[in-house]
Amino acid sequence: MKSDNKPAVCVVGLGYIGLPTAAVIARSGSKVLGLDVSQKVVDTINRGEIHIEEVDLDGLVQGVVSRGLLSASLEVAPADVFVIAVPTPFEKDEKGDHAPDISYVLAAGRKIAPVLKAGDVVILESTSPVGTTEKMRDMIAQMRPDLKIPYADQGGLTRETPDISIAYCPERVLPGRILEELTNNDRSIGGITPRCARKALAFYKRFVRGECVTTDARAAEMTKLVENAYRDVNIAFANELSIVSDRMGLDVWEVIRLANRHPRVNILSPGPGVGGHCIAVDPWFIVHGAPEETPLIRTARGVNDGKMHHVIAKAEALIEAHPDARIACLGLAFKANIDDFRESPARFVASRIARKFGERVSIVEPYATELPIEFTDTGVTQIDIDEALETCEILIVLVDHDVFRVVPLAERATKLVYDTRGIWADQPRVVREEAAKLALAS
């Protein structure tokens, strides 16, 4: 299985994290097999092409596929290291709480269990509630009683030398910078036992330049959730401040700019909500695990989700005050310059506006070849930014794509603009204040 002391690797899940991870590992010289449930994804990768948008990923995948270092399949094969990077969504239970769904993780564990052998390393990278790695371990133990599985006593010591090692190591990457950050960011590596952590550490040091810090699996799981909950709470402060500023007729961007001149203040920028598969999801995993102890985290989630409805109400007031105006919603992605629409507040806001105002609405999303399914039968059209500037009187900025940022004042000075991202600070105040007055009156 090994060539030149480089482990054979199997990456389970070839999405926004799994494919870049597989490509980076292959670039280090290991032969990598990527598993996915989609035949289309498998065929695309085996042609040396990609199915997601990420800076420089196309060239990297083409190169490692052409060198025979990366291939994709629907079926698992033996390897030395197994990296699991599958989704961990949440679902609402009968009480309306957000319960984490780890079924994809367990399914991945079931997939690889039959081919595991002594000496293998299994690493879970999927963002997961605390205890998920142990649950995966227990399932593998049940399926493979012939293998000695790692367990630890309360002191963290191994009960017996295991046949395989199991660890948790979440990614810390920013879409648009994934390849760079997979290599350069620090990693938290949590082993079921210290021995497991060391085995995983040796693997990651083959392609990670950042510092790799070992801990136990539960601490590593919690660390990932805490990182995104921290960001969610701070964004909630900015979003709540923007709502207060609207009520008081203030320019929130001016307030934040001035407040951030304080040497110990660093307020983030507000937006139409919070999106993506991490910040909008991970805090719920902490809340679900400790519902009575997390009022702040739960409230932050409510503020950020509520900001979407505030934006919708404000946009609707502006549109209804100008019944003959045509509207352009600028952006659907959850953040700038990517094609990822998961949990996107921009997508949610735009779809609500589309359903209410129909043919008056156009969507501008340079990273989408077609509109998502919820825009079907609404009567809206997809246009580019140039056509929007020529034909639409109302511009609703929902995503701060670079192609929107560079629009000069001369092309939008006469437009009615609702800028939820603060990318056009030079927009005439009279236009911005009109939207604020409508919000105050509503």
C-alpha positions in Angstrom: 0.0 0.0 0.0 2.9 2.4 0.6 5.4 3.7 -1.9 8.5 5.6 -0.7 7.1 5.6 2.8 4.2 7.7 1.7 0.8 6.4 3.0 -2.0 5.5 0.7 -5.0 7.7 1.6 -8.7 7.4 1.2 -10.7 10.6 1.5 -14.5 10.0 2.1 -16.5 12.9 0.7 -15.4 15.1 -2.2 -17.2 18.4 -1.4 -16.0 21.8 -0.5 -13.5 20.4 2.0 -12.9 16.8 0.9 -11.8 17.6 -2.6 -9.3 20.3 -1.7 -8.0 18.1 1.1 -7.6 15.1 -1.2 -5.8 17.3 -3.8 -3.4 18.8 -1.2 -2.6 15.3 0.2 -2.0 14.0 -3.3 0.3 17.0 -4.0 2.5 15.8 -1.1 3.1 12.6 -3.0 0.6 10.2 -1.4 -1.7 8.2 -3.7 -5.2 9.3 -2.8 -8.6 7.6 -3.5 -11.6 9.9 -3.1 -15.0 8.5 -2.3 -18.3 10.1 -3.1 -21.9 9.1 -3.5 -22.3 11.0 -6.8 -21.3 9.3 -10.0 -21.2 12.7 -11.6 -18.7 14.0 -9.1 -16.6 10.8 -9.5 -16.6 11.1 -13.3 -15.8 14.9 -13.2 -12.7 14.4 -10.9 -11.4 11.4 -12.9 -11.4 13.7 -16.0 -9.2 16.1 -14.0 -12.0 18.6 -13.6 -13.7 20.1 -10.6 -17.4 20.5 -9.6 -16.9 23.4 -7.1 -15.5 26.8 -7.3 -12.2 27.4 -5.4 -9.2 29.5 -6.2 -6.4 27.4 -8.0 -8.2 24.1 -7.3 -8.8 23.3 -10.9 -5.1 23.4 -11.8 -4.1 21.4 -8.7 -6.7 18.6 -9.4 -5.8 18.4 -13.0 -2.1 18.0 -12.1 -2.5 15.3 -9.4 -5.0 13.3 -11.5 -2.8 13.4 -14.6 0.1 12.1 -12.4 -2.0 9.3 -11.2 -1.9 10.5 -7.6 -5.7 11.2 -7.3 -8.6 9.2 -8.5 -12.3 9.0 -7.4 -14.7 6.1 -7.0 -18.0 5.1 -5.5 -16.4 2.1 -3.8 -13.9 2.0 -1.0 -10.5 0.3 -1.2 -7.9 -0.5 1.3 -5.6 2.3 2.4 -3.3 3.3 5.2 -5.1 6.6 6.3 -8.8 7.3 6.0 -10.0 10.9 6.2 -13.7 11.5 6.6 -15.0 14.9 5.3 -18.8 14.4 4.9 -21.6 16.9 5.8 -23.0 17.2 9.4 -26.2 19.2 9.0 -28.8 19.8 11.6 -32.5 19.1 11.7 -35.3 20.6 13.7 -37.0 18.2 16.2 -40.6 18.3 17.4 -39.7 21.1 19.9 -38.2 23.2 17.1 -34.7 22.7 18.5 -31.8 22.2 16.1 -30.5 18.6 16.5 -27.2 17.6 14.8 -27.4 14.9 12.2 -24.3 12.7 12.3 -25.8 10.0 10.1 -23.4 10.9 7.2 -20.4 10.4 9.5 -21.6 7.0 10.7 -22.4 6.0 7.2 -18.8 6.9 6.2 -17.6 4.8 9.1 -19.6 1.8 8.0 -18.3 2.2 4.5 -14.6 2.0 5.5 -14.9 -0.5 8.3 -14.8 -3.7 6.1 -11.4 -2.7 4.6 -9.6 -1.6 7.8 -6.5 -3.5 8.8 -3.9 -3.3 11.6 -1.9 -0.1 11.4 -4.5 2.0 9.7 -5.4 5.5 10.9 -9.0 6.9 10.7 -9.4 10.7 11.0 -12.7 12.5 11.2 -12.6 16.0 9.9 -16.3 16.8 9.6 -17.5 19.4 12.1 -19.3 17.4 14.7 -20.9 17.6 18.1 -18.8 16.5 21.1 -18.7 12.7 21.3 -19.1 12.0 17.6 -15.6 10.5 17.2 -16.3 8.1 20.0 -19.6 7.1 18.5 -17.9 6.4 15.2 -15.2 4.4 17.1 -17.9 2.3 18.8 -19.6 1.5 15.5 -16.4 0.4 14.0 -15.7 -1.8 17.0 -19.1 -3.4 16.6 -18.5 -4.1 12.9 -14.9 -5.3 13.4 -14.6 -7.4 16.5 -11.4 -8.9 15.0 -9.6 -5.6 15.5 -8.3 -4.1 18.7 -10.0 -0.7 18.8 -8.6 2.3 20.8 -10.2 3.0 24.2 -8.8 5.2 27.0 -9.3 5.3 30.7 -10.1 8.5 32.6 -6.4 9.4 32.6 -6.3 9.2 28.8 -4.1 6.1 28.8 -4.7 3.3 26.3 -6.2 0.1 27.8 -4.2 -2.0 25.3 -2.2 -1.4 22.2 -4.8 -1.0 19.5 -4.7 -2.3 15.9 -5.9 1.0 14.5 -5.8 4.7 15.5 -8.8 7.0 15.5 -8.6 10.8 15.8 -10.5 14.0 15.1 -9.0 16.9 13.3 -11.3 19.7 12.0 -10.3 22.0 9.1 -10.0 25.8 9.6 -10.3 27.3 6.2 -11.9 30.2 4.5 -13.6 29.7 1.1 -11.5 31.3 -1.6 -8.3 30.6 0.4 -8.8 26.9 1.1 -5.7 25.5 -0.5 -3.5 28.1 1.2 -5.1 27.6 4.6 -5.2 23.8 4.5 -1.4 24.0 4.3 -0.6 27.0 6.5 -3.2 27.1 9.3 -2.6 25.5 12.7 -4.5 22.2 13.3 -6.0 20.8 16.5 -5.6 17.0 16.5 -7.6 15.1 19.0 -6.9 11.4 19.5 -9.1 8.8 21.1 -5.8 8.2 23.0 -2.5 10.0 23.0 -1.1 7.3 20.7 -3.9 7.9 18.2 -3.2 11.7 18.3 0.5 11.0 17.6 -0.3 8.8 14.6 -2.6 11.5 13.1 0.0 14.2 13.9 2.6 12.3 11.8 0.2 12.1 8.9 -0.7 15.9 8.9 2.9 17.0 9.2 3.4 15.5 5.7 1.5 18.4 4.2 0.7 21.0 6.9 3.2 23.8 7.6 1.1 25.3 10.4 1.6 24.1 14.0 -0.2 20.8 14.8 -1.3 20.7 18.5 -2.4 17.4 20.0 -5.3 16.9 22.4 -8.1 14.5 23.0 -11.0 14.0 20.6 -13.7 15.6 22.7 -11.6 18.7 23.2 -10.8 19.0 19.5 -14.5 18.6 18.7 -15.5 21.4 21.1 -12.7 23.6 19.9 -14.1 23.6 16.4 -17.6 24.5 17.6 -16.3 27.2 19.9 -14.4 28.9 17.1 -17.5 29.3 15.0 -19.8 30.2 17.9 -17.3 32.9 18.8 -17.6 34.4 15.4 -21.4 34.1 15.4 -21.7 36.0 18.7 -19.5 38.8 17.4 -21.4 39.0 14.1 -24.7 39.1 16.1 -23.5 42.2 17.9 -22.8 43.9 14.6 -26.1 42.8 13.1 -28.0 44.0 16.2 -26.2 47.3 16.1 -27.3 47.7 12.4 -30.9 47.2 13.4 -30.7 49.7 16.2 -29.0 52.2 13.9 -31.8 51.8 11.3 -34.4 52.5 14.1 -32.5 55.6 15.1 -31.7 56.8 11.6 -28.0 56.4 12.0 -25.4 55.2 9.5 -24.1 52.0 11.1 -21.0 51.9 9.0 -20.0 55.4 10.2 -20.7 54.4 13.8 -18.6 51.2 13.5 -15.8 53.1 11.8 -15.6 55.6 14.6 -16.0 53.0 17.4 -13.2 50.9 16.0 -10.8 53.8 16.5 -10.8 52.8 20.1 -7.6 50.7 20.7 -9.5 47.8 22.3 -12.7 47.8 20.1 -13.0 45.8 16.8 -16.6 45.5 15.8 -17.2 43.3 12.8 -19.2 44.4 9.7 -22.9 43.6 9.7 -24.7 41.9 6.8 -28.0 40.4 5.8 -27.5 37.5 8.3 -25.0 34.7 8.6 -24.6 31.9 6.1 -22.4 28.9 5.2 -22.2 25.4 6.6 -20.1 26.5 9.6 -21.1 29.7 11.4 -24.8 29.3 10.8 -24.8 25.6 11.9 -22.1 24.8 14.5 -23.3 27.0 17.4 -26.5 24.8 17.4 -24.3 21.8 18.2 -23.2 23.4 21.4 -26.7 24.6 22.3 -28.1 21.1 21.7 -25.4 19.6 23.9 -26.0 22.0 26.8 -29.4 23.8 26.3 -29.7 25.3 29.7 -26.1 26.7 29.8 -26.1 28.5 26.4 -28.4 31.5 26.5 -25.8 33.8 24.8 -25.0 31.4 22.0 -28.7 30.7 21.4 -29.6 34.4 21.4 -26.8 35.2 18.9 -28.3 32.6 16.5 -31.7 34.3 16.9 -30.3 37.7 16.2 -28.5 36.6 13.1 -31.4 34.7 11.8 -33.7 37.6 12.6 -31.5 40.0 10.7 -32.7 38.3 7.5 -36.3 39.2 8.2 -35.3 42.7 9.1 -33.6 43.1 5.7 -36.7 41.6 4.0 -39.0 44.1 5.7 -36.8 47.0 4.9 -36.3 46.0 1.2 -40.1 45.5 0.8 -40.8 48.9 2.2 -38.4 50.5 -0.3 -39.9 48.5 -3.2 -43.5 49.2 -2.3 -42.8 52.9 -2.1 -41.7 52.8 -5.7 -44.3 50.6 -7.4 -43.0 51.1 -11.0 -39.3 50.5 -10.2 -37.5 47.4 -11.3 -35.4 45.7 -8.7 -32.0 43.9 -8.9 -30.9 41.7 -6.0 -27.1 41.6 -6.1 -25.8 38.2 -4.9 -26.9 34.8 -3.6 -23.8 33.3 -2.2 -23.2 33.2 1.6 -20.0 35.3 1.2 -18.0 37.2 -1.4 -16.4 35.7 -4.5 -17.5 32.0 -4.1 -20.2 29.8 -5.6 -21.3 28.4 -2.2 -25.0 29.1 -1.4 -25.4 26.8 1.6 -27.4 28.5 4.4 -27.0 31.8 2.6 -29.0 34.7 4.0 -28.7 36.5 0.6 -30.4 33.6 -1.1 -33.1 33.5 1.5 -33.8 37.3 1.3 -33.7 37.3 -2.6 -36.1 34.4 -2.8 -38.6 36.1 -0.5 -38.4 39.3 -2.6 -38.8 37.3 -5.8 -41.9 35.5 -4.6 -43.5 38.7 -3.6 -42.6 41.0 -6.5 -42.1 38.5 -9.3 -41.3 39.8 -12.7 -40.1 43.2 -11.3 -37.1 41.4 -9.8 -33.8 40.3 -11.4 -31.0 38.4 -9.8 -27.3 39.1 -10.3 -25.1 36.3 -9.2 -21.8 36.0 -11.2 -21.0 32.6 -9.6 -24.3 30.9 -10.6 -25.0 29.5 -14.1 -28.6 29.1 -13.1 -30.9 30.2 -10.3 -31.6 27.8 -7.4 -34.8 25.9 -7.5 -36.8 28.2 -5.2 -36.8 30.9 -7.9 -38.6 28.6 -10.3 -42.0 30.0 -11.5 -41.4 33.3 -9.7 -41.0 35.2 -13.0 -37.6 36.6 -12.1 -34.7 36.7 -14.5 -30.9 36.3 -14.0 -28.9 39.1 -15.5 -25.4 40.5 -15.2 -24.3 43.6 -13.3 -24.1 45.7 -16.4 -27.7 45.0 -17.4 -28.8 45.6 -13.8 -27.2 49.1 -13.9 -28.9 49.8 -17.2 -32.4 48.5 -16.5 -33.1 48.6 -12.7 -33.9 51.5 -10.5 -33.5 49.7 -7.1 -30.3 47.9 -6.2 -30.3 45.6 -3.2 -26.8 44.6 -2.3 -26.8 41.2 -0.5 -23.2 40.0 -1.2 -20.0 41.9 -1.4 -18.6 40.3 -4.6 -15.7 42.2 -6.0 -17.6 42.8 -9.3 -20.2 44.8 -7.3 -17.6 46.6 -5.2 -15.9 48.2 -8.2 -19.1 49.8 -9.7 -18.2 53.5 -9.7 -20.5 56.1 -8.2 -21.3 57.5 -11.6 -23.1 54.3 -12.6 -25.3 54.2 -9.5 -25.6 57.7 -8.2 -29.3 57.9 -9.4 -30.2 54.5 -8.1 -32.2 53.7 -5.0 -29.7 51.5 -3.1 -30.2 49.3 -0.1 -26.7 48.2 0.7 -26.7 45.5 3.4 -22.9 45.0 3.1 -21.7 48.6 3.2 -19.6 48.4 0.0 -20.8 51.7 -1.4 -20.0 54.2 1.3 -20.0 57.1 -1.2 -23.7 56.4 -2.3 -25.6 59.7 -1.9 -27.0 59.9 1.6 -30.4 61.1 0.4 -31.0 57.7 -1.2 -29.8 55.7 1.8 -31.8 57.9 4.2 -35.0 57.4 2.2 -34.7 53.6 2.8 -34.1 54.3 6.5 -37.1 56.6 6.8 -39.3 53.9 5.2 -38.0 51.4 7.8 -38.8 53.8 10.6 -42.3 54.2 9.4 -43.0 50.5 9.0 
